[in-house]
Amino acid sequence: MVNFSTRLMQIEDYEAVYRLWSGIQGMGMRSLDDSQSGISRFLKRNPNTCFVAEKDSQIVGVILEAISTMQLFCPNCAARASAKNC
């Protein structure tokens, strides 16, 4: 049973997304690419392929995707452990 909603990610979600990433053991983050300015540039280049999942008004998951002419690239996909069985 799905009890969360998804929507396009906005740069205003960055702080909550960064907290999510920071709380996941083994999640590799790079200071340049995963900074707020780096994510802002990524969202501007890929406005329709980056999503957050929300449950009880909290971001519990995120997926960032980029599509080029020949491939799909997914540099970040993360979910809070407590939300994986939603």
Secondary structure as a PSIPRED ss2 file (coil, helix, strand):
# PSIPRED VFORMAT (PSIPRED V4.0)

   1 M C   1.000  0.000  0.000
   2 V C   1.000  0.000  0.000
   3 N C   1.000  0.000  0.000
   4 F C   1.000  0.000  0.000
   5 S E   0.000  0.000  1.000
   6 T E   0.000  0.000  1.000
   7 R E   0.000  0.000  1.000
   8 L E   0.000  0.000  1.000
   9 M C   1.000  0.000  0.000
  10 Q C   1.000  0.000  0.000
  11 I H   0.000  1.000  0.000
  12 E H   0.000  1.000  0.000
  13 D H   0.000  1.000  0.000
  14 Y H   0.000  1.000  0.000
  15 E H   0.000  1.000  0.000
  16 A H   0.000  1.000  0.000
  17 V H   0.000  1.000  0.000
  18 Y H   0.000  1.000  0.000
  19 R H   0.000  1.000  0.000
  20 L H   0.000  1.000  0.000
  21 W H   0.000  1.000  0.000
  22 S H   0.000  1.000  0.000
  23 G C   1.000  0.000  0.000
  24 I C   1.000  0.000  0.000
  25 Q C   1.000  0.000  0.000
  26 G C   1.000  0.000  0.000
  27 M C   1.000  0.000  0.000
  28 G C   1.000  0.000  0.000
  29 M C   1.000  0.000  0.000
  30 R C   1.000  0.000  0.000
  31 S C   1.000  0.000  0.000
  32 L C   1.000  0.000  0.000
  33 D C   1.000  0.000  0.000
  34 D C   1.000  0.000  0.000
  35 S C   1.000  0.000  0.000
  36 Q H   0.000  1.000  0.000
  37 S H   0.000  1.000  0.000
  38 G H   0.000  1.000  0.000
  39 I H   0.000  1.000  0.000
  40 S H   0.000  1.000  0.000
  41 R H   0.000  1.000  0.000
  42 F H   0.000  1.000  0.000
  43 L H   0.000  1.000  0.000
  44 K H   0.000  1.000  0.000
  45 R H   0.000  1.000  0.000
  46 N C   1.000  0.000  0.000
  47 P C   1.000  0.000  0.000
  48 N C   1.000  0.000  0.000
  49 T C   1.000  0.000  0.000
  50 C E   0.000  0.000  1.000
  51 F E   0.000  0.000  1.000
  52 V E   0.000  0.000  1.000
  53 A E   0.000  0.000  1.000
  54 E E   0.000  0.000  1.000
  55 K E   0.000  0.000  1.000
  56 D C   1.000  0.000  0.000
  57 S C   1.000  0.000  0.000
  58 Q E   0.000  0.000  1.000
  59 I E   0.000  0.000  1.000
  60 V E   0.000  0.000  1.000
  61 G E   0.000  0.000  1.000
  62 V E   0.000  0.000  1.000
  63 I E   0.000  0.000  1.000
  64 L E   0.000  0.000  1.000
  65 E E   0.000  0.000  1.000
  66 A E   0.000  0.000  1.000
  67 I E   0.000  0.000  1.000
  68 S C   1.000  0.000  0.000
  69 T C   1.000  0.000  0.000
  70 M C   1.000  0.000  0.000
  71 Q C   1.000  0.000  0.000
  72 L E   0.000  0.000  1.000
  73 F E   0.000  0.000  1.000
  74 C E   0.000  0.000  1.000
  75 P E   0.000  0.000  1.000
  76 N E   0.000  0.000  1.000
  77 C E   0.000  0.000  1.000
  78 A E   0.000  0.000  1.000
  79 A E   0.000  0.000  1.000
  80 R C   1.000  0.000  0.000
  81 A H   0.000  1.000  0.000
  82 S H   0.000  1.000  0.000
  83 A H   0.000  1.000  0.000
  84 K C   1.000  0.000  0.000
  85 N C   1.000  0.000  0.000
  86 C C   1.000  0.000  0.000
